Amino acid sequence: MSGLNRHPWLKWEQIEKFLGQKLPFGEKGQTFLDNMTWVEGYVQDMLKKAMPGMDASISSPGGISSEIFETHEHVIIKVKLSKEEDPKAIQVFVKSNQIKLLGFINGKNRIIKLPSLVLPKTVRVRYKQPTLEIKARKRGLKENYQEAFIRF
């Protein structure tokens, strides 16, 4: 069977209409199912359109860039420091919704907003040249009640 007729149940015209673009067929005789490298770019474009202000990679004018990752249980922030920065001078302060970094050469503070609430006491910070890795456990959806005693 030829490349387009190999899967007669697929209606390529409908798929192209849904995606809003022509499907990238590779070399002659190759179908789009044989080469799926274009999917990553398409997904990234859709995510940027759906969430325009939510870029996972953030950079600031001081040459400091950060990436934020989320797992089921943790939020991980990787802050890449420039060669001039002294990692021993950096201070990390954590609230449940943001992280504040102090001690940069230019004297400016850096605040990183977190995508999920975290437990500040669980934060672990490691320095692996040239990256500062901050890992915090997410705050669970089901929190236990803490008894508040009544004073008389």
N, C-alpha and C positions, 0 to 999 in steps of 0.2 A: 504494500500500500504506500502511496505517496505520503509526504509529511502532513499535509492538511487533511487527508482522508483517513489517516490512521485512527483517529478518534472521532467517529461520525456523531457522537452524542454531544460534542462540544460545538456550540454555536459561536464561532470566533467574532462575528459581527456584533452579537449581543454583548460579549465580554468587552470588546473594544469600546462600545457605546457606554457601558457601565463605567469603565475605567477613565473614559474621556480622552483616550489616546490610542494610537495604533500600537499593536503588540510588536515588540522588536524580534523579528525573525532573524536568525543568524545566517550562516553561510547556506548556500543552496542545498536543499535536502534536509536541513536542520529545522526542527520545530521549536516553538518557544518553550515547550516542556523539556527539551534537551538542554537548553541553556537558560537557567533561572537567575543569572547574575544581576539582571535588571531589577529584580524584586526589591532588593535592599534600598536602592535609590528611590523607588516608587513609595515604599513605606515611609522613608524619612521625609519625603515631600508631603505626604498626607499628614504625618504627625506635625510638621511645621505649620501646615494650613489649619489643622484642628486646634493646636495649642500654640499660637504665635509667640506668646511671652514666656514659654516654658522651654528654654534651651538648656540642656543638661551640661553644656560646657560654657563656663563664664570666665571672661578674662577682664582684668582691670588695667588701667594705664600704667601702674607701677611694675609691670612685667610679671605679675602674679596671676596665675590662672587656676581655676578649680573645676573639678568635675564632681557631680553628685550622682550616686547610685543608690538604688533601693532594692533590698531583698525582702523576703517575707518578714524577717525579724529585725533587720538592721537598716540604718541609713549610713552610708559610707561616703565621706568627702575626701577627695584627694586634692591637695593644694600644692601646686608646683611652685617652688621658690626659686628666685633668680640666684645666680652665683654669688652676688654681693651680700645677700641676706645671711644673717647669723641665726641658725635654727635654735641655738641656746637662748637667744634673746626673745624668741616668740613666746607669747602667752596665749593660752586658749581658754576662753570662758564659754560655758554652755548654759543655755536656757532650754526649755522644752521645745521651743519653736525656732531657735536661731543659735548661731555660734559667732562669737566675737573674737577676732584675732588682733593682738597688740604686739608691739615691739618691732615694727618694720623700720627700715633705715629712713624712709621718707617721713616717718612720724605719724602716718595716717593709720587709722584703725580700719579693719575689714570686717563687715558683718555679712554672714551667709545665712540666708533664710532656708529653713529645712522644709522638705516636702511633706513630712509627717512629724507628729509629735514624738519626742524621744524622752527617755529617762536620763536626766543629766548625770546621775551618779554612776551610770554604766559606761560612760565614755572612756575609750582607750585611744591614746594618740601615740603614733610611731613615726619616727623620721627615718626614711630610706632615701638617701641622697638622690635627687634633689626634691623629693616629695614628702610632704607632711600628710599622713593618712589618719583621719579621724573616723572612728567607728562607734556608733551609738545604737543601743538597743531601742527599738520602737516601743512606744507605750501601747499596751494592749487595749483592745476595744472593750474587753470585759475587765473592769477594774474592781478590785475588792473594796468593800466598804471599810473605812477606818472609823472606829468608834471615837466620838468626841465627848469627853466627859463633862458633865454639868457641874459648875462650881457653885456652892451655896455659901 
